[in-house]
Amino acid sequence: QTGPWSPRQCQTHSLLTDNAMEGGAQQSSLREPPGPGGTEQEGVPGEWEGGEGPPEVKRSQPLFIHGSSRTPPQEEPRTSSLPSIPNPFPELCSPSNSPILSSPALGQGPPREGTSHVVKVFGEDGACRSLEASAGTTARQLCETLVRRTRAIHDHSWALVELHPHLALERCLEDHEAVVEVQNSWAAGAESRFVFRKNFAKYELFKSNVLLFPEVMVSSCLEANKSMAHSELIQNFLNSGSCPEVQGFLQLREPGRKVWKRFHFSLRRSGLYYSTKGTSKDPRHLQYFADLTESNIYYVTQGKKLYGTPTEFGFCIKPHKVRGGTKGLKLLCSEDEQSRSCWMAAFRLFKVSPGGVGPALSVSDNALVAMDFSGCTGRVIENPSEVLTAALEEAQAWRKKTTHRYSLPAACHSSPLSAAIHCTQPWFHGRISREDTQQLIGRQGLVDGVFLVRESQRNPKGFVLSLCHLQRIKHYLILPSEEEGRLYFTMDDGQTRFADLIQLVEFHQINRGILPCKLRHYCTCVAL
């Protein structure tokens, strides 16, 4: 261990030589400990055991490692804790040779594969959760992750909603969309965010397609296929992964002005057009309005307040190049919710490349059959009158079950536990107002059977069942009634009585009763 080299220098030289022979491109970031018995100070080399420092020698030239210029087979992913530093001089060095990471959010290119990105997702209660996602993470994958972490019931109605509060715009991301790519398209400093919530209308176009595409809006396709029924025509289009041509009147806001004019529009695969002369489809009268591939369609949530829409059923076509501000937005307004839903569904279908729609998404209540389980084995009920008789017998069985189950003294029914048992259910929302109820159901999808139960604001002892039917929200009062010392709940002046709200909801999930439709989906909010 004598000579011009110290033990640390020899060890370092050996390490560098081995790395050079192996073609290594990386240098160890860990500092080596000082030699035995030596102490290492800043700027002072390690000393010998005897306290005598080594003689001054001329250090050899640093060994050049050829692997440093070698391109590694796969770039190591950067940790999410290190922020992305934009390159201030992109013209001086290429991104491949530059140690500075170019930021995709500043429009310098798509997000890199393999790198991790932080995605913030908000709940309906305003709580936020940060998730680490790769560049290829889809909206479906992120929703499944959130369902697992929140321990929510897993179904296909969970959705990731892109929200722009400053523009009063929102849309539900498709399952295949890359979340990081959508997030990078937002303007810097904007209030845009992702919201995790239920959306029962997400797949409704595959379940209730006949109601979603009324005959008056697909009349041109019906004229071309006169021998085909309306329902058969719509189903053939969906099975082929396409969409019929949709037409109808919409109100258009002139660019730069708050003036709305009524035009006849036609939505085709080539784009959205409007006629400058009535309902004429002559190419000379058709004006090209919007491209489908380079834009997305959004709901307008506060149209009258922000844009002065003539009705509450506004929607917007936002091109991809429009990052922030209202300039470049194409604002439209329909006459009713059914018309708006038709335009939105057709736009979504035209954007998806033709590839066919899987049969798993076309399952509806119309495909279900009535079953009789009164015997040892179940059987299919084919006679419609027998189906009605079975439903009435089941309703009577519920009443008998109520009498048998709650044949206890009256004091037991007035206990706090019995009176508040419905508070544990996800469909109960407490003292929510009528306006907030309509907004909540509207956000989670105006689909037949979407419901919630809340406390009545007018009757202190009553409750309200809010139900969506035919894209309209109806409210049914639930009043308590007492008979022979027992407490019941009823919606039809005592003709049908239920021991508690849970039994009332479970009954109407199976039987329609006095309601226009069965209870299918309950509105719920999860805490992130």
Residue, then its C-alpha position, 0 to 999 in steps of 0.5 A: q500500500t505504498g506508492p503515489w496512489s492512496p487506497r481510496q484512489c486505487q479502489t476508485h481507479s479499479l471501479l472506473t476501470d471495471n465499469a469502462m470494460e463493461g461499457g457502463a454508462q453510470q457513475s455511482s452517486l454514493r460516496e465511499p467511506p474514508g480509510p480505516g482510522g482516517t477521518e474525512q473532512e471537506g476539502v481535506p483528503g483522508e489521512w494515513e494511520g500514523g497521522e502523516g499525509p501522503p506525499e503530493v503527487k500529480r493526479s492522473q488524468p480522468l479516465f474517459i468512459h465511452g459508455s457515457s455517450r452510449t444510448p441506453p436500451q431503455e431510459e430509466p423512469r424519472t421519479s414522480s417527486l422530481p418536477s419536470i423542468p422545461n428546457p429554456f434553450p431548446e434550439l441549443c441541444s436536442p431533447s435526447n442529448s439534453p439533461i433537461l426534461s421537456s414538459p409536455a404540458l407546455g406543448q413540447g410534445p406528447p407525454r413520454e411512455g414509462t414516465s410517471h405523472v401525478v393526476k389529481v382527482f376530486g370527489e363530489d364533496g370537494a375532497c382531492r386525491s393524487l394518483e400516480a399514473s403512466a402516460g398510457t393510463t386510461a380513464r377506465q383503469l383510473c376509475e377501477t383504481l379509485v373504486r378499489r381504494t374507496r371500497a365502492i361497489h364495482d359497476h360500469s357506472w363510475a366515470l371520470v368527468e372532465l370539468h372546466p368551472h370557469l367555462a361552465l363545461e363538463r364531459c364524461l371521458e370515454d373508457h379508452e381516453a388517456v388521462v394524462e393526455v387530457q390533463n396536458s391539454w388544459a391551460a396552465g393555471a386554469e381551474s380544470r379538474f377531474v371529478f370521480r362520480k357516477n354517470f348512469a347515462k354513460y352506456e344508455l345509448f346501447k340500452s335505450n337507443v330507440l328512445l335516444f334517437p327519435e324518429v323525427m331526428v333520423s327521418s332521412c335514414l328512415e326514408a332511405n330504408k323504408s322497409m325497415a322499422h325504426s327500432e331495427l334501423i337504430q339497432n343495425f347502425l349500432n351493431s355495425g359500430s356506426c350512427p345514423e345521420v341526425q338532423g334537427f333545429l338548433q340555436l347557434r350563438e354567433p361568434g363574438r356576440k350574444v345573439w342566438k339564431r336558429f338553423h337546421f343542422s345535420l350531423r354526419r361522419s364527415g362533420l357537422y353542417y347547418s343549412t343557410k336556407g331553411t331545411s335544404k340539404d343542397p350542398r350549395h346551402l350547407q355550411y361546414f360548422a365543426d369537425l368531429t375528430e379534432s374536437n370534443i363535445y361538452y355539456v353547458t352547465q350554467g348556460k344562461k348565466l355565462y352565455g345567455t342561452p335561450t334554454e337550459f339545454g346547451f352544449c358546446i363543441k370545443p376544438h382541441k386547439v382551444r386551451g383556455g378562454t371562450k374564444g373558439l368555442k362553438l356554442l349550441c342550444s337545443e329545445d329539450e333534454q331529449s334533443r340534446s341527449c340525441w346530439m351528444a350521443a350521436f357525436r360520441l358514436f361518430k367519434v369512435s372508429p367503426g369496430g362494432v359494439g360488443p353485445a355485452l353493452s346491449v343488455s337492458d330490462n327488456a331482455l329480462v324474463a319473469m321467473d317463478f320461484s315458488g316451487c322447488t325449481g324456477r320456471v319462466i313465466e310466459n303468460p303476461s296475465e300470470v306475470l301480473t298475478a305473480a306481482l300482486e301475490e308478491a306485494q301481498a307477501w311483502r305486507k304479510k312479511t311486514t306484519h310478521r317481522y314487526s309484531l313487537p310493542a309500539a315502544c320498540h318502533s319509536s326507538p332511535l335505532s328503528a327511526a334512523i336505520h335508513c341513514t346507513q343506506p347509500w341512497f339516503h341523502g338527509r336534508i338535501s334541498r329540492e334544487d340540489t337533488q335535481q342537480l345531483i340526479g342531472r349530474q349522475g345521468l337522467v336515466d329512467g330509474v335513477f333515484l334518491v331518498r331525502e328528508s322533506q323540507r315542508n313536512p318535518k316528519g316526512f320523506v321524499l322519493s326523487l325519481c327520474h323518468l323520461q329525463r324528468i325528475k319527479h318527487y313523491l312524498i312519503l308520510p308516516s302513519e300509525e295503526e294499532g300502535r305500529l308505525y308505517f310509511t306510505m306513499d298512497d294514503g295507506q293502501t301500501r304500507f311499509a315498516d321502514l324506508i329500506q323495505l319501501v325501496e326494496f319493494h319498488q326495486i322489484n315492483r313499480g307500484i304507483l311509480p312510473c318505473k322501477l327503482r334501478h340506480y340510486c345516487t351515491c357519493v363516495a369520499l376520496 
